């Protein structure tokens, strides 16, 4: 029963992450074996990824062609997330297409209910007000992407759909905002996303305070299980001290920066797999 509940909480957290991308203007396409999460206006890996859920060896060629054609038509470079352990045929297929595994896994962590460790009192964290929207948007986007992101953030923040709520957080040092995060709830699962600190203020605990504040104050309401992703062993260890526990790990595959967005040649032409009947069937009375 415990394992079953943990599996349900993990799936709910993954669904909440997909809904987070959708509410900010993205979309998801389900195909046999995977979900293709896409955001055409924000071309970053966390908004453009293939969540692999099980592709058989006999069907992987068609699967890869369909998935890559979907992204390449939009000039997007997706990442593939494959749950560990990675099946040998999936690893071989991705490598043949030019994708390379990242050196560390992407880990989904769930809150355990333990109270976070104290990190001192020099960082002040608060729920952002709507007048802070330009400041909040500045933590994650360049000048080119910011108008699109700001509009999507404004809509999701001010006009949420049923079953969802988005709350930005701000952390300050000496009265100056230095870090921000987005807490997004979908049904009974809440993800802590886009934790970002100004480069000049890193290493002073602002990010940890943001996460601890989210767990302690429940800004998106009570009765939810919090989740967060870690892409390094150091970050995972830090999050464990805040009360998170590993739920699932994924191997991420990405294209090198020099790779062209094109599928390899299909090979020599093959005979047709279906032939029309040579003669019309006899009519019946």
N, C-alpha and C positions, 0 to 999 in steps of 0.2 A: 504493500500500500504506500509506503514511504517513497519507493522508487517511482511508482506511478504518479504520485503527486508532484514529485520533482520534475518528471518528464513533462507533465502538463504545464507546470510553471515555466519551464524552459521554452516550450512551444509558444506559450502566451507572450513571453518576452521577445521572441523572434518576430512574432506577428506584430507586436507593438512597434518594433523597430521599422518594419515595412510600412506600417501606417504613419509613422513619423515622416518618412520620405514622401508618402502620398499627400499628407496634409500640407506639406511645403511645396506642392506643385508637381510632384513626380507621379509615376504610375508603375504598376506591376503587371507583367504578362506571365501567366502560368502556362507552361508547356509540360509535356510528359517528362517527369524526372527533375524539374527545377522550377524556380520562380525567377524571372528576369526583372530586377528592380532597376528603374530608370528615371533619371532626371535630366532632361535635355538642356536645361538652363544652368545647372550647377554640375559641371563635368568633373566631379571628384569621386574617388573610389567608394567612399562611404554612401554615396547616393546612386552609384551605378555598379551593381554587382549581381552575379548569378549565384543564387542560393541553391546549391545542388542537393537533391533529396534522394538520389538513387537512380542511376542510369546504367542499364545493362550493356554488356560488351557488344551485343549484336545491334544495338540501337544508338551507340554513342556517335557514330559518324554523322548521322542525320541530326542528332541533337546539337552537336557542336556547330554544324553549318547553320542551323536555324538560329541558335543563340548569337553567334558572332555576326551573322547577317543583320540581325536586329540592331546591334550596337554600331556596327561599322557604317550602316546607312546613315547614322546620325553623327558620325565622326567622334564616337565615344570609345574610350578605352576601359572596358569593364574588368573587374577582378572576378575570379571564380572562388567561391567559398565551398570547400569540401570538408565534411565532418571527418575527424580523425577516428580510426586509421583510414588513410586514403586507399581506395581500391586500386590495384596495380594498373588496370586498363584505363582508368580515368587519369592517373598520373601520366601514363604513356601518351594518351591522346592529347592532353594539354601541352606536354612538352613538344610533341610533334608539331603543334600549331604555333609554337614560339613562346608559350607561357612558361614562366619560371616560378618555382615556389619561393615565398619569402622565408627569410632565415628563422623567424619565430612565428608560432601560431597566433591566431586571433582567438582570444578567450572570452566567452560570455560568462559573467559572474552574476550571481543573484544574492540579494541581501539575506542574511541569516537571522535577523532580528536582534543581534547583539548591538550594544551601544558603541558608537565610534569612539576611538581614542581621542582625548583632548589634544589640541594643537596650539594652545596658547591663546592670548587675547588680542594680539596686535592686528588681526585681520577681522574686518567687519563685513558680514554677508547680509544681504537683504533681497527680498523679492523686488524685481524691477517694476517700475511704473511705466505706463504707456508712453510717457514723454521721454523715456530713455531709449526708445526704439532705435534711433540712429546710432547711439552708443553701443547698444547690444549687437546690432548688425555689423558693426565695424570690427568685431573680434574674429570673424571667420571669413569674410569675403573681401576680394579686391575691389577697386573702384569700378571695374568692368562688370562684375557680377552683383554688386551690392544693390542696385535698384530692384532687380528681380527678386533677390532674396528678401529684401526689406518688405516688398509688397506681399510676398507669400507669408512671411512672419507676421505681418500685421493682420492678414485675414485669419490665419490659424489662431492667433492670440486673441483677437477681438470677437471673432465669429466662429467658435468651435462647432464641429458637428456633434450630434449626440454620442455619448460614450467616450468623448475625448476631452482633454484639457492640456494646454501648453502654458508653461510658466517659466519665463527667463529669470535667472538669478545673476546678481552682481556682487563681486567681492572687492573691497577697497582696502588700501594701505595708506594710512595718514590722510584719509579723506579722498584719495585719488583712486578711481576705478581701475583695477589691474587685471581682473579675471571675470569670466562669465561662463554660464552653462545654460542649457535648455533642459527642462524637465517636462517630459511628455507622457501623459497617461492615456492609455487606450483600454477601456473596460477595467480589469483588475490588475493590470500590469503597467508599471511606470519605468521608463528608461531615462537615464541621465546621459544626455548627449552633448557633444561639442564643447567639452570643458577646455577652455583656452585661457592662457595667461600671457600678458604682454612680455616679450623677451627680456626686458630690463628688470622685471619683477619675479622671474622664475626662481624656484628654490627657496621661497619664503613661506610656503604652506598655503597659498591662496587657493589653489585647486583642491587641496585636501579639505579645506574649510568649506568650499562650495558643496562637495559631495556629502560631508558630514551634516551640513545644514539641511540638505535635501532629505536625508534619512531621519533627522531629529524633528524637523518642523512639518513634514508631510505637506508641501506646498500645493500638491494636486489632489489632496483629500486623503482620508483614512482608508484602510482596508485594501491597500495595494502592495504588491511585491515589487521591490526596486531592482533594476538591472543596470549593468554598465559593461562596456567592452574594454579589454586591455590588449595592447599589441606589443607588450614587452614584459619580460619576467620581473623587472623592477617595478613597473606599474602594477602588475598583478599582486606582488607582495605588499605594496602600499595599500591597495584596495582591500586586501585581506585584513589589514590592521584596522580598517574602517568597518569591518563586519561583513564583507562579501565573501562568497565561496564559489569556486569554479563549478559551473554547470555543464558547459560543453566547449570543446575546442575545435577550431577549424584550421585547415591549411589553406592559405590564400595563394592564388596564382595570379601573376600580373605579367603584362607585356613589357619588355625593355623599352626605354624611351625612344630608341632608334627603330623599333619595329614598325612596319607599314600596316595600315589598317586594311588588309586584304586577305581573303582566303587563298590557300595554296591551290594550284591547278588541280582539277578533279581527276586528271589522268586520261588515258586513251578512251575514246568513245566506246560505249558498250551497246550491244544489240538491244532493241526495245524489249521491255519486260512484259509487255502485253500486246497482243495482236488482235485486230478486229476479226470477227467471224468471216469466213470466205463466202458464205452465201446466207441469204436471209432465211430464218426458220420458216417452215411451212405454216401456212395459215390454218387456224382451226375454225370450225363452223360455229 
